[in-house]
Amino acid sequence: MDVLLQQKLSEDQKMAMFLKENSYWFKELNRNSDNYKNFIKVMKEKYHLKVSDKINNAMDSIDIISGILDTLK
């Protein structure tokens, strides 16, 4: 694994935590640094960090707030 990739992984807490939980990625990233894109994709799916997940969370929050406001009327 090259030094820049190691630095990226150690700087981001979520990446470091995911790497600790799924240690098989060490092997994958050591074999080929191009697997970094797949690593990021899998991490975002697991931790719900994709744009669609963020939109869904925002919509859920809006629904909750509107429900509270309706009950207060």
N, C-alpha and C positions, 0 to 999 in steps of 0.2 A: 504494500500500500504506500503510495507516495506521501510525502510530508504535508503537502497542501490539503490533501483529503483527510489526513489525520487531524490537522488543525481545524478543519471545518466541523468534523465530528465532535471534537472535544469542546468547541466553543458553544455549540447549541445543546442545551440541556435535554431537549426532547429527543434529539438524535442520539445522544449519549445514553439516555435511559432506554430507548428502543434497542440500541445495540447491545446493551447489557441483558435485556430480556430475551433477545433473539440472537444469541452469540454465533449462530451459523453464518450470519452476515460478515463476520470477520473473515472467514474463509473465502466467501464470495468476493469481497472487496479486495482481499489480498491477491486473489487469482487474476482479477481484472477490474481495474478502477472504473471501467465503463459501466459496471453494475451499480454505480452510485445513483443513477437516474431511477433504476428499479427499486433501490433501497428507499429513496425519497418517496416514490409512489406508494409503496407498501406501508411506509410509516404514516403518510398522510391518510391512507384508508383506515388504518387501525385507530389513529387518534382523532379521526373526523376533522381533518384540517383542510379538506378540499373546499373550493369555493361553493359548491352546491350544498355542502354541510353547513357552511356559515350562513348561507341564505335561508336554509330550512330553520336553523336556530333563531335567526332574526324574525322569521315569520311566526314561529312558535311564541316568541316573546311578545310580539305584537298581538297575537290572539289572546294571550293571557291578560295583557294590559287592557285590551278592549273588553274582555269578559269581566274584569274587575270593575271597569268604568260602567258597564251595563248594570251590574248588581248595585252600584252605588246610586243609580238614578232613582 
